Amino acid sequence: MVKPYDLLENVLIDIEKGISKGINIEILATRYSLSDRHLCRLFQFAFKQPIAGYIRSRKLAASLDVLLKTNSKIVEIALGYDFDYEQSYIKSFKREFGITPGDLRKSGQIVKVKPPLYLYDENRLDGSAFFGPDFVMVPQFHVIGKCCRVPVSDSVKLPADAGRHFWDNDRSLIKQVINPNVYIGITHKKNHTEVYSDYTPSVQVKNLSNIPHGYSGHTFDASLCARFRYIGQHHYYDLNADIAGMMYKAIWKFYEDNQTKYRMSWDKVYFERIDTGKYDGTYCQLEWFTPVTEKV
């Protein structure tokens, strides 16, 4: 099975090579032994856009060269870029560029095209793929879980062990769960001088009115957050100290970057989110969030 970084890189290359050869989701999924659905999920997770829309945009961008440099008929261009019929091409073209192909030929209007996507060395984590940060507004949410105190010396291994134990043994007692397939692990630090932090493996709930004995509830207030995304070729149970260490090293580079607009607050609170329902036996997906403030 292809490693996540190589898979995504190859998919992007194959799309560019196949623009005028009928490339589509089904062909790509078959080529890499994935279901259509899972390929779509991975692409959306990695690049924050649907693969079908990206392929269509790249075909339309490529068709501009033929449209503006030759006298080819519109129907010939449409069929050459794998549109079923002329009107389908014209409709997609107008939606993409705000003008029909015929009118563009006459007007000489400048249009904006979607460039090809690329992966960079910073997106590679030992064969896995890592993206971010992007900045998102996270609404307030509530979680219930089992809090454990984590010494700094165990800040990578112990949370992973606690998370597996919680998922297998403890979450069944929690009621009014929202998104039961989603695991949330929240880390709280009192201040950067403390020698421990509090880690809570948890699930999201509607409210904190029914906390089982021995469990704890937390509210994450609505916050602008930096979000990082990870794709690994393993089960989410196999997230370990080595993987976490690589992710934190990449996140730390952003934390120390004086050129960025935002300052991260991961010395106070951060959380990881795993949608276990998206695991199909091949690739694990994880999101990591921490609040940010604008630098003054």
RODO-2510 file (C-alpha; in nm, 4 decimals, decimal comma):
residues 296
     n   res          X          Y          Z
     1     m     0,0000     0,0000     0,0000
     2     v     0,1300     0,3454    -0,0943
     3     k     0,2330     0,5726     0,1928
     4     p     0,0068     0,8769     0,2420
     5     y     0,2490     1,1419     0,1151
     6     d     0,3363     0,9376    -0,1944
     7     l    -0,0302     0,8560    -0,2568
     8     l    -0,1371     1,2206    -0,2552
     9     e     0,1630     1,3275    -0,4617
    10     n     0,0954     1,0572    -0,7209
    11     v    -0,2739     1,1474    -0,7392
    12     l    -0,1864     1,5110    -0,8139
    13     i     0,0631     1,4031    -1,0812
    14     d    -0,1856     1,1593    -1,2367
    15     i    -0,4532     1,4288    -1,2566
    16     e    -0,2198     1,6600    -1,4496
    17     k    -0,1063     1,3821    -1,6822
    18     g    -0,4619     1,2659    -1,7426
    19     i    -0,6388     1,5991    -1,7948
    20     s    -0,7013     1,5314    -2,1637
    21     k    -0,7227     1,1534    -2,1239
    22     g    -1,0409     1,1148    -1,9243
    23     i    -0,8903     1,1006    -1,5741
    24     n    -1,1567     1,0683    -1,3038
    25     i    -1,2118     0,9567    -0,9448
    26     e    -1,2943     0,5983    -1,0412
    27     i    -0,9696     0,5554    -1,2362
    28     l    -0,7604     0,7028    -0,9553
    29     a    -0,9304     0,4991    -0,6843
    30     t    -0,8815     0,1749    -0,8768
    31     r    -0,5178     0,2609    -0,9470
    32     y    -0,4438     0,2955    -0,5750
    33     s    -0,6758     0,0223    -0,4443
    34     l    -0,9074     0,2623    -0,2631
    35     s    -1,2814     0,3046    -0,2674
    36     d    -1,4085     0,6138    -0,4499
    37     r    -1,5526     0,7369    -0,1212
    38     h    -1,2289     0,7019     0,0723
    39     l    -1,0211     0,8717    -0,1963
    40     c    -1,2655     1,1634    -0,1885
    41     r    -1,2390     1,1820     0,1910
    42     l    -0,8586     1,1785     0,1889
    43     f    -0,8348     1,4458    -0,0795
    44     q    -1,0880     1,6682     0,0987
    45     f    -0,9084     1,6221     0,4311
    46     a    -0,5654     1,6978     0,2831
    47     f    -0,6463     1,9836     0,0473
    48     k    -0,9780     2,1187     0,1850
    49     q    -1,1561     2,0904    -0,1493
    50     p    -1,3465     1,8151    -0,3321
    51     i    -1,1391     1,6104    -0,5737
    52     a    -1,4191     1,6127    -0,8345
    53     g    -1,4257     1,9928    -0,8366
    54     y    -1,0464     2,0112    -0,8517
    55     i    -1,0289     1,7753    -1,1513
    56     r    -1,3011     1,9740    -1,3290
    57     s    -1,1225     2,3050    -1,2612
    58     r    -0,7914     2,1717    -1,3916
    59     k    -0,9595     2,0411    -1,7087
    60     l    -1,1262     2,3772    -1,7656
    61     a    -0,7977     2,5598    -1,7076
    62     a    -0,6213     2,3334    -1,9571
    63     s    -0,8956     2,3826    -2,2137
    64     l    -0,8244     2,7575    -2,2247
    65     d    -0,5062     2,6933    -2,4194
    66     v    -0,6974     2,5209    -2,6998
    67     l    -0,9865     2,7656    -2,6840
    68     l    -0,7691     3,0769    -2,7218
    69     k    -0,4906     2,9466    -2,9435
    70     t    -0,6841     2,7399    -3,2011
    71     n    -1,0011     2,7593    -3,4043
    72     s    -1,1322     2,4305    -3,2662
    73     k    -1,5080     2,4092    -3,2284
    74     i    -1,6478     2,4328    -2,8759
    75     v    -1,7955     2,0838    -2,9033
    76     e    -1,4539     1,9423    -2,9996
    77     i    -1,2893     2,1085    -2,7008
    78     a    -1,5646     1,9819    -2,4721
    79     l    -1,5228     1,6223    -2,5845
    80     g    -1,1433     1,6533    -2,5775
    81     y    -1,1547     1,7321    -2,2069
    82     d    -1,4021     1,4587    -2,1202
    83     f    -1,7215     1,6610    -2,0945
    84     d    -2,0214     1,4569    -2,2032
    85     y    -2,1578     1,7203    -2,4389
    86     e    -2,1071     2,0812    -2,5425
    87     q    -2,3644     2,2365    -2,3083
    88     s    -2,2115     2,0602    -2,0072
    89     y    -1,8761     2,2177    -2,0910
    90     i    -2,0266     2,5631    -2,1483
    91     k    -2,2200     2,5512    -1,8206
    92     s    -1,9145     2,4404    -1,6200
    93     f    -1,6968     2,6951    -1,7985
    94     k    -1,9299     2,9834    -1,7129
    95     r    -1,9535     2,8713    -1,3506
    96     e    -1,5727     2,8587    -1,3298
    97     f    -1,4815     3,1781    -1,5158
    98     g    -1,8017     3,3854    -1,5187
    99     i    -1,8171     3,3932    -1,8978
   100     t    -1,9001     3,1458    -2,1771
   101     p    -1,6231     3,0021    -2,3981
   102     g    -1,7605     3,1815    -2,7040
   103     d    -1,7772     3,5173    -2,5293
   104     l    -1,4251     3,4733    -2,3927
   105     r    -1,2923     3,4222    -2,7451
   106     k    -1,4576     3,7451    -2,8561
   107     s    -1,3847     3,9640    -2,5553
   108     g    -1,0251     3,8858    -2,4660
   109     q    -1,1220     3,9050    -2,0994
   110     i    -0,8617     3,7959    -1,8429
   111     v    -0,9809     3,5051    -1,6286
   112     k    -0,8419     3,3524    -1,3111
   113     v    -0,7517     2,9824    -1,3264
   114     k    -0,7056     2,7251    -1,0504
   115     p    -0,3353     2,6311    -1,0467
   116     p    -0,2172     2,2742    -0,9850
   117     l    -0,1741     2,1665    -0,6240
   118     y     0,1677     2,0627    -0,4972
   119     l     0,3092     1,8866    -0,1945
   120     y     0,6262     2,0142    -0,0314
   121     d     0,8932     1,8613     0,1911
   122     e     0,7280     2,0240     0,4940
   123     n     0,4178     1,8127     0,4208
   124     r     0,6144     1,4878     0,4614
   125     l     0,6479     1,3187     0,7994
   126     d     0,8398     0,9968     0,7461
   127     g     0,6052     0,8903     0,4667
   128     s     0,2963     1,0291     0,6357
   129     a     0,1364     1,3564     0,5273
   130     f     0,1061     1,6687     0,7451
   131     f    -0,0711     1,9934     0,6619
   132     g    -0,1241     2,3290     0,8248
   133     p    -0,1778     2,5467     0,9853
   134     d    -0,5036     2,6808     0,8580
   135     f    -0,7095     2,9054     1,0806
   136     v    -1,0619     2,8112     1,1780
   137     m    -1,3254     2,9331     1,4198
   138     v    -1,4163     2,6494     1,6563
   139     p    -1,7584     2,6959     1,8238
   140     q    -1,7994     2,6241     2,1928
   141     f    -1,8346     2,2547     2,2721
   142     h    -1,8585     2,0322     2,5803
   143     v    -1,6816     1,7026     2,6472
   144     i    -1,6893     1,4369     2,9149
   145     g    -1,3986     1,2038     2,9729
   146     k    -1,1467     1,0662     3,2199
   147     c    -0,8825     1,3167     3,3200
   148     c    -0,5300     1,2002     3,3958
   149     r    -0,2302     1,3961     3,5184
   150     v     0,0610     1,3686     3,2766
   151     p     0,4214     1,4468     3,3775
   152     v     0,6167     1,6415     3,1163
   153     s     0,8488     1,3435     3,0803
   154     d     0,5502     1,1285     2,9736
   155     s     0,3629     1,3917     2,7732
   156     v     0,3714     1,1927     2,4487
   157     k     0,3333     0,8255     2,5462
   158     l     0,0896     0,8410     2,8385
   159     p    -0,1897     1,0322     2,6551
   160     a    -0,1872     0,7751     2,3732
   161     d    -0,2206     0,4897     2,6233
   162     a    -0,4935     0,6721     2,8177
   163     g    -0,6830     0,7442     2,4957
   164     r    -0,6875     0,3797     2,3884
   165     h    -0,8039     0,2689     2,7325
   166     f    -1,0802     0,5304     2,7411
   167     w    -1,2069     0,4390     2,3949
   168     d    -1,2182     0,0669     2,4710
   169     n    -1,3401     0,0756     2,8315
   170     d    -1,4815     0,4048     2,9549
   171     r    -1,6829     0,5919     2,6919
   172     s    -1,9857     0,3570     2,7061
   173     l    -2,1046     0,5139     3,0354
   174     i    -2,1313     0,8640     2,8872
   175     k    -2,4811     0,9725     2,7778
   176     q    -2,6074     1,2312     2,5264
   177     v    -2,2996     1,1880     2,3094
   178     i    -2,2681     1,3961     1,9924
   179     n    -2,0794     1,2263     1,7070
   180     p    -2,0108     0,8964     1,8881
   181     n    -1,7371     0,8036     1,6380
   182     v    -1,5313     1,1118     1,7227
   183     y    -1,2540     1,0982     1,9829
   184     i    -1,1361     1,4254     2,1402
   185     g    -0,8267     1,4433     2,3580
   186     i    -0,7854     1,7753     2,5406
   187     t    -0,4661     1,8886     2,7113
   188     h    -0,4806     2,1671     2,9721
   189     k    -0,1728     2,3346     3,1183
   190     k    -0,1950     2,5719     3,4138
   191     n     0,1168     2,7572     3,2997
   192     h     0,4364     2,6867     3,1094
   193     t     0,6374     2,6338     3,4287
   194     e     0,4317     2,3370     3,5509
   195     v     0,5943     1,9937     3,5339
   196     y     0,2665     1,8243     3,4416
   197     s    -0,0490     1,8800     3,2371
   198     d    -0,4036     1,7435     3,2550
   199     y    -0,5058     1,5223     2,9634
   200     t    -0,8693     1,4206     2,9119
   201     p    -0,9624     1,1507     2,6581
   202     s    -1,3249     1,2357     2,5863
   203     v    -1,6309     1,2488     2,3636
   204     q    -1,8457     1,5494     2,2827
   205     v    -2,1775     1,5812     2,4666
   206     k    -2,4810     1,8107     2,4494
   207     n    -2,4203     1,9509     2,7979
   208     l    -2,2454     1,8743     3,1264
   209     s    -2,5564     1,7890     3,3265
   210     n    -2,4931     1,4151     3,3492
   211     i    -2,1292     1,3424     3,4330
   212     p    -2,0707     0,9839     3,5529
   213     h    -1,8883     0,9305     3,8818
   214     g    -1,5127     0,9378     3,8303
   215     y    -1,5382     1,1317     3,5058
   216     s    -1,4887     1,5038     3,4415
   217     g    -1,6510     1,7553     3,2100
   218     h    -1,4877     2,0407     3,0226
   219     t    -1,6068     2,3265     2,8043
   220     f    -1,3906     2,4500     2,5191
   221     d    -1,4893     2,8111     2,4605
   222     a    -1,5444     2,9406     2,1066
   223     s    -1,1971     3,0272     1,9761
   224     l    -1,0044     3,1121     1,6640
   225     c    -0,7695     2,8149     1,6303
   226     a    -0,4724     2,6961     1,4331
   227     r    -0,5524     2,3560     1,2836
   228     f    -0,2995     2,0988     1,1647
   229     r    -0,3963     1,7797     0,9779
   230     y    -0,2199     1,4420     0,9747
   231     i    -0,2679     1,1341     0,7531
   232     g    -0,0840     0,8146     0,8472
   233     q    -0,0757     0,4636     0,7048
   234     h    -0,1890     0,2867     1,0198
   235     h    -0,4814     0,2305     1,2546
   236     y    -0,5633     0,5252     1,4799
   237     y    -0,4821     0,2937     1,7751
   238     d    -0,1228     0,2904     1,6497
   239     l    -0,0660     0,6610     1,7040
   240     n     0,2438     0,6515     1,9218
   241     a     0,5186     0,8593     2,0777
   242     d     0,7278     0,8661     1,7598
   243     i     0,4394     0,9935     1,5468
   244     a     0,3320     1,2480     1,8075
   245     g     0,6888     1,3665     1,8450
   246     m     0,7186     1,4324     1,4713
   247     m     0,3907     1,6250     1,4682
   248     y     0,4866     1,8394     1,7674
   249     k     0,8220     1,9150     1,6074
   250     a     0,6437     2,0415     1,2932
   251     i     0,3958     2,2434     1,5019
   252     w     0,6807     2,3936     1,7040
   253     k     0,8323     2,5341     1,3829
   254     f     0,5178     2,7391     1,3338
   255     y     0,5130     2,8368     1,7007
   256     e     0,8643     2,9823     1,6687
   257     d     0,7997     3,1556     1,3357
   258     n     0,8195     3,5309     1,4009
   259     q     0,6724     3,6098     1,0575
   260     t     0,3284     3,4656     1,1276
   261     k     0,0299     3,6845     1,2125
   262     y    -0,0918     3,4693     1,4998
   263     r     0,0502     3,3437     1,8266
   264     m    -0,0495     2,9936     1,9360
   265     s    -0,1707     2,9202     2,2892
   266     w    -0,0651     2,5559     2,3070
   267     d     0,1163     2,6281     2,6327
   268     k    -0,2373     2,6560     2,7805
   269     v    -0,4752     2,4246     2,5933
   270     y    -0,4922     2,2155     2,2762
   271     f    -0,6864     1,9163     2,1540
   272     e    -0,6699     1,6429     1,8926
   273     r    -0,9746     1,5133     1,7092
   274     i    -1,0072     1,1747     1,5376
   275     d    -1,3158     1,0673     1,3468
   276     t    -1,2842     0,6897     1,3809
   277     g    -1,5727     0,6395     1,1391
   278     k    -1,3491     0,7556     0,8533
   279     y    -1,0944     0,4785     0,9048
   280     d    -1,1318     0,2079     0,6390
   281     g    -0,8375    -0,0138     0,7265
   282     t    -0,5737     0,1867     0,5414
   283     y    -0,5225     0,5508     0,6419
   284     c    -0,5734     0,7269     0,9758
   285     q    -0,6734     1,0955     0,9863
   286     l    -0,6125     1,3277     1,2823
   287     e    -0,6756     1,6989     1,3396
   288     w    -0,4912     1,9050     1,6027
   289     f    -0,6206     2,2422     1,7273
   290     t    -0,5049     2,5162     1,9579
   291     p    -0,6387     2,8704     2,0135
   292     v    -0,4480     3,1600     1,8575
   293     t    -0,4322     3,5320     1,9230
   294     e    -0,3275     3,8034     1,6839
   295     k     0,0201     3,9385     1,7488
   296     v     0,0424     4,3028     1,8477
***
